[in-house]
Amino acid sequence: MAPNKPSLETELRAEAFRLGFVSVGITGAAQDQALALNDWLTAGHHGAMDWMEGRKEQRASPNGLWPEAKSVIALGMSYAPAAPHVDDPTRAIISHYAQGADYHDVVKKALKALARWLVDRTGCELKVFVDTAPVMEKPLAAAAGIGWQGKHSNLVSREHGSWLFLGAIMTTLELEEDAPHVDRCGSCTACQTACPTDAFPKPYVVDARRCISYLTIEHKGPIPEEFRRAMGNRIYGCDDCLAACPWNRFAKAAHAHKAFAPRAELTAPALADILALDDAAFRQVFSGSPIKRIGRVRMVRNAAIAAGNSGDRGLVPVLQGLLDDPSEVVRDAAEWGVGELTTIHHSN
């Protein structure tokens, strides 16, 4: 007897919630984001993220990646923070999403468990994705009704605010689709106003080349000087546009997956401690964290700029110790940091 489709969707949601997801939606695989993606790429807003352009045909549509797919199950897992960032310029700000376990591992494990359940239940074919394949998770999640893309371009949920990790399952099953979510940003411009580097050329569009998250994570070379002071003490990512969203007042930290509970050493590490890391210590401190993928050079580069913004003259000797670092990128950032702190000193 053929499975009753509505009951399958209901059971699917229940299993997803049991596995730690807080949002589930279904949309068709014939989505097409080519126009918006091409406009963004043509404008150069992707910066040095060449992988965004390299597989744009696959990225633009689920069927471009897998022609046999009929449905896409979009899922969200909460990492809603319990407290705001510590306001201390001598301590680093690490984006909330990176303070706990690596979301790639946590979300993929839950996706695979849900996929096994669905295959056992239906015998379907499927593929799972979490931020490592050419999949447009945010537009798919919006089409599946679990939120909408806000003016900061990230997904916003009425229940979970801006704090969702997204994953997707493509399947050959023809599942009952959910209605797309209505855009509820209205006239609000809080996220646009909050951006320290004016990275939004217009609402709903982010220019990665001006975004602190891109600059501290994806960008490999020296950070352009025009953005260094605006970085403040942010050394990995930036939550300013997300945190400014009024919908976050509905987000509850109790809904966050326990794996994303912040590690004490990552909530507000001293800049001096980050600056002192060698390669081995970096790998040890950030083991099991998404931060490990950027490597020691970018992290110390970011911390050196933050030190220059700290106003703490006590960090000058630490920065001077990096002036002969093997990495030219680190040396450049350390020299800038020393210059900023000594200039502040002489002007007082």
NORTA-V58631 format. One record per residue. N is the residue number from 0. OMEGA is omega as a letter, one per 20 degrees, with the letter a starting at -180 (none if undefined). Layout:
N_OMEGA ; N_OMEGA
//
This chain:
0_a ; 1_r ; 2_r ; 3_a ; 4_r ; 5_a ; 6_r ; 7_r ; 8_r ; 9_r ; 10_r ; 11_r ; 12_a ; 13_r ; 14_r ; 15_r ; 16_r ; 17_a ; 18_r ; 19_r ; 20_r ; 21_r ; 22_r ; 23_r ; 24_a ; 25_r ; 26_r ; 27_a ; 28_a ; 29_r ; 30_r ; 31_r ; 32_a ; 33_a ; 34_a ; 35_a ; 36_a ; 37_r ; 38_a ; 39_a ; 40_a ; 41_r ; 42_a ; 43_a ; 44_a ; 45_r ; 46_a ; 47_r ; 48_a ; 49_r ; 50_r ; 51_a ; 52_a ; 53_a ; 54_a ; 55_r ; 56_r ; 57_a ; 58_a ; 59_a ; 60_r ; 61_r ; 62_r ; 63_r ; 64_a ; 65_a ; 66_a ; 67_a ; 68_r ; 69_a ; 70_r ; 71_r ; 72_r ; 73_a ; 74_r ; 75_r ; 76_a ; 77_r ; 78_a ; 79_a ; 80_r ; 81_a ; 82_r ; 83_r ; 84_r ; 85_a ; 86_a ; 87_a ; 88_r ; 89_r ; 90_a ; 91_r ; 92_r ; 93_a ; 94_a ; 95_a ; 96_a ; 97_a ; 98_r ; 99_a ; 100_r ; 101_a ; 102_r ; 103_a ; 104_a ; 105_a ; 106_a ; 107_r ; 108_r ; 109_r ; 110_a ; 111_r ; 112_r ; 113_r ; 114_r ; 115_r ; 116_a ; 117_r ; 118_r ; 119_a ; 120_a ; 121_a ; 122_a ; 123_r ; 124_a ; 125_r ; 126_r ; 127_a ; 128_r ; 129_r ; 130_a ; 131_a ; 132_a ; 133_a ; 134_r ; 135_a ; 136_a ; 137_r ; 138_r ; 139_r ; 140_r ; 141_r ; 142_r ; 143_r ; 144_a ; 145_r ; 146_r ; 147_r ; 148_a ; 149_a ; 150_r ; 151_r ; 152_r ; 153_r ; 154_r ; 155_r ; 156_r ; 157_a ; 158_a ; 159_r ; 160_a ; 161_a ; 162_r ; 163_r ; 164_a ; 165_r ; 166_a ; 167_r ; 168_r ; 169_a ; 170_r ; 171_r ; 172_r ; 173_a ; 174_r ; 175_a ; 176_r ; 177_r ; 178_r ; 179_a ; 180_r ; 181_r ; 182_a ; 183_r ; 184_a ; 185_a ; 186_a ; 187_r ; 188_a ; 189_a ; 190_r ; 191_a ; 192_a ; 193_a ; 194_a ; 195_a ; 196_r ; 197_a ; 198_a ; 199_r ; 200_r ; 201_r ; 202_r ; 203_a ; 204_r ; 205_r ; 206_a ; 207_a ; 208_r ; 209_a ; 210_a ; 211_r ; 212_r ; 213_a ; 214_a ; 215_a ; 216_a ; 217_a ; 218_a ; 219_a ; 220_r ; 221_r ; 222_a ; 223_a ; 224_a ; 225_a ; 226_a ; 227_r ; 228_r ; 229_r ; 230_a ; 231_r ; 232_r ; 233_a ; 234_r ; 235_r ; 236_r ; 237_a ; 238_a ; 239_a ; 240_r ; 241_a ; 242_a ; 243_a ; 244_a ; 245_a ; 246_r ; 247_r ; 248_r ; 249_a ; 250_a ; 251_r ; 252_r ; 253_r ; 254_a ; 255_r ; 256_a ; 257_a ; 258_a ; 259_r ; 260_a ; 261_r ; 262_a ; 263_a ; 264_a ; 265_a ; 266_r ; 267_a ; 268_r ; 269_r ; 270_r ; 271_r ; 272_r ; 273_a ; 274_a ; 275_a ; 276_r ; 277_a ; 278_a ; 279_a ; 280_r ; 281_a ; 282_a ; 283_a ; 284_a ; 285_r ; 286_r ; 287_a ; 288_r ; 289_a ; 290_a ; 291_a ; 292_a ; 293_r ; 294_a ; 295_a ; 296_a ; 297_a ; 298_r ; 299_r ; 300_a ; 301_a ; 302_r ; 303_r ; 304_r ; 305_r ; 306_r ; 307_r ; 308_a ; 309_a ; 310_a ; 311_r ; 312_r ; 313_r ; 314_a ; 315_r ; 316_r ; 317_r ; 318_r ; 319_r ; 320_a ; 321_a ; 322_r ; 323_r ; 324_r ; 325_a ; 326_r ; 327_r ; 328_r ; 329_r ; 330_r ; 331_a ; 332_r ; 333_r ; 334_r ; 335_a ; 336_r ; 337_a ; 338_r ; 339_a ; 340_a ; 341_r ; 342_r ; 343_a ; 344_a ; 345_a ; 346_a ; 347_none
//
